[in-house]
Amino acid sequence: MPGTNSAFLTESLRTFRGYKTRTESAFSQLGPEDWFRLIDPEANSIAIIVKHIAGNMRSRWTDFLTSDGEKSNRDRDSEFVLDSSTTPEQVLLWWNQGWNLVFAAIEPLTAADLDRRVTIRGRQHTVLEAISRQMTHYAEHVGQIILLAKHFRGAEWKSLSIPKGQSAKLGVSAELTNRARRG
C-alpha cells in the first residue's frame, strides 16, 4: 500500500517534529537550575533524560538501514550520569544533534523502504516497526520532560496547548470534538 506507507512517513516526520517543537517550548520556560533538578534521589533530571534520548537517537539512527540500532560503542548507563560541568547549552547541543540524526535517516526514505528489515539489539524489525518503536519511546520521554518543566515552573508555566478553563473562551466544545471524531 504505497499511499499508506507514504502517509506513514509524512505523519512520522510530522510527529517527530511536533515532539521536538513541543519539548523546546517547555525548554524555553526553564530556568538554568531546572535542567538539573531531581524530584527525588532516584529520579532523572531533564538534562539526563535529554542525554539518554540523544544517546538512543545516535545509536538507532546512525547507519539506520545498514547496522544494528544498538551500536557496540553505546554506553547506555553513562547516559544517566552528568558531570558537574554540564550546561544547559551542552544539553541543547545533544538534543539538536540527536534530532538531526532522526531527520537525516527518515527524510530520504521512500514508501518501499518501510518493508525493509533493520536490526535492533539483534532482532529484526521492518523499518515501519522501528520508526513506530522510536515514536513511542520518544513520546514517553517528551511527556516526562514536559511534566517536569511544568512542575518546576508552577504558576509561571505557560500551557503548551489549551490552558485549563480556557476551552469555551477559545471556542473548543465537546460538540465540535464529537463532530470531528465522526468525520
C-alpha positions in Angstrom: 0.0 0.0 0.0 2.3 2.8 -1.2 -0.2 5.5 -0.4 -0.5 4.3 3.2 3.3 3.9 3.5 3.9 7.4 2.2 1.3 8.8 4.6 3.0 6.9 7.4 6.4 8.6 6.6 4.8 12.0 6.4 3.0 11.5 9.6 6.1 10.1 11.4 8.1 13.2 10.4 5.2 15.5 11.5 5.0 13.6 14.8 8.8 13.7 15.4 8.9 17.5 14.6 6.0 18.0 16.9 7.8 16.3 19.7 10.9 18.4 19.1 9.0 21.7 18.9 6.7 21.0 21.9 9.7 20.0 24.1 11.6 23.1 23.0 8.6 25.2 24.1 9.0 23.5 27.5 12.8 24.1 27.5 12.2 27.8 26.8 10.4 28.1 30.1 13.2 26.5 32.2 15.5 28.4 34.5 19.2 27.3 34.4 18.7 25.2 37.6 15.6 23.5 36.3 17.6 21.4 33.8 19.4 19.6 36.6 16.7 19.4 39.3 15.6 16.0 40.7 12.2 15.3 42.2 13.7 12.5 44.3 17.2 10.9 44.6 16.4 8.1 42.1 14.8 10.4 39.5 16.2 11.6 36.3 16.6 15.3 35.6 15.6 16.9 32.3 19.2 17.0 31.3 19.7 13.3 32.0 16.5 12.5 30.0 17.8 14.5 27.1 21.2 12.9 27.3 19.5 9.5 27.2 17.3 10.4 24.3 20.3 11.8 22.4 22.3 8.6 23.1 19.4 6.5 21.9 19.0 8.6 18.7 22.7 8.4 18.0 22.6 4.6 18.3 19.3 4.0 16.5 19.6 6.4 13.6 23.3 6.3 12.7 23.5 3.9 9.7 19.9 3.2 10.3 19.4 0.8 7.4 22.7 -1.0 7.5 23.8 -1.6 11.1 22.3 -2.8 14.3 20.4 0.0 16.0 22.1 -0.8 19.3 25.6 0.3 18.5 28.5 -1.6 20.2 30.1 1.8 21.2 26.9 2.9 23.0 27.4 3.2 26.8 23.7 3.4 27.8 24.5 3.6 31.5 26.6 6.7 31.1 23.6 8.4 29.6 22.1 8.6 33.1 25.2 10.4 34.6 26.1 14.0 34.2 29.4 15.6 35.1 29.4 18.9 37.1 30.5 20.9 34.1 27.3 20.1 32.0 25.5 23.2 31.0 22.0 23.8 29.5 23.8 24.7 26.3 25.5 21.3 26.2 22.2 19.6 26.8 20.6 21.5 23.9 23.5 20.6 21.7 22.9 16.9 22.5 19.2 17.4 21.8 19.8 19.0 18.4 22.4 16.5 17.3 20.1 13.7 18.1 17.2 15.1 16.2 19.4 15.9 13.2 20.2 12.2 13.0 16.5 11.3 13.2 15.5 13.6 10.4 18.6 12.7 8.2 17.6 9.0 8.5 13.9 9.3 7.9 13.6 12.1 5.3 15.2 10.2 2.4 13.1 7.0 3.0 10.6 6.0 0.4 7.3 4.1 0.9 9.0 0.9 -0.3 11.7 1.3 2.4 9.1 0.7 5.1 9.0 -3.0 4.4 12.8 -3.3 4.5 14.3 -5.1 7.6 16.6 -3.4 10.2 18.1 -4.9 13.3 17.8 -3.5 16.8 19.5 -5.4 19.6 19.9 -8.4 17.3 16.1 -8.6 16.5 14.7 -8.0 13.0 12.1 -5.3 12.5 10.5 -3.7 9.5 11.5 -0.1 9.0 7.9 0.8 9.8 8.1 -1.1 13.1 11.4 0.5 14.0 10.1 4.0 13.4 6.9 3.2 15.4 9.0 1.9 18.2 11.1 5.1 18.4 8.0 7.3 18.2 6.6 5.5 21.3 9.9 5.7 23.1 10.4 9.5 22.5 6.8 10.2 23.4 7.4 8.7 26.8 10.4 10.9 27.4 8.9 14.1 25.9 6.0 13.6 28.3 8.4 13.3 31.2 10.3 16.4 30.2 7.1 18.5 29.8 5.7 17.2 33.1 8.9 18.1 35.0 9.1 21.5 33.3 5.5 22.3 34.2 6.1 21.1 37.8 9.2 23.2 38.2 7.6 26.4 36.8 4.4 26.0 38.8 2.1 29.0 38.4 4.6 30.6 35.9 4.0 27.7 33.4 2.6 28.8 30.0 0.5 26.0 28.7 1.6 24.2 25.5 -2.0 23.6 24.5 -5.3 24.9 25.7 -4.9 26.1 29.3 -7.3 24.8 32.0 -10.6 26.6 32.0 -10.0 28.2 28.6 -11.8 25.8 26.2 -15.0 27.8 26.0 -13.1 31.1 25.5 -11.2 29.5 22.7 -14.3 28.1 21.1 -13.5 24.5 21.9 -16.6 22.5 22.7 -17.5 18.9 23.2 -19.8 19.1 20.2 -17.0 20.2 17.9 -14.8 17.5 19.2 -17.5 14.9 18.7 -18.2 16.1 15.1 -14.5 15.9 14.3 -14.4 12.3 15.5 -17.4 11.3 13.4 -15.7 12.7 10.4 
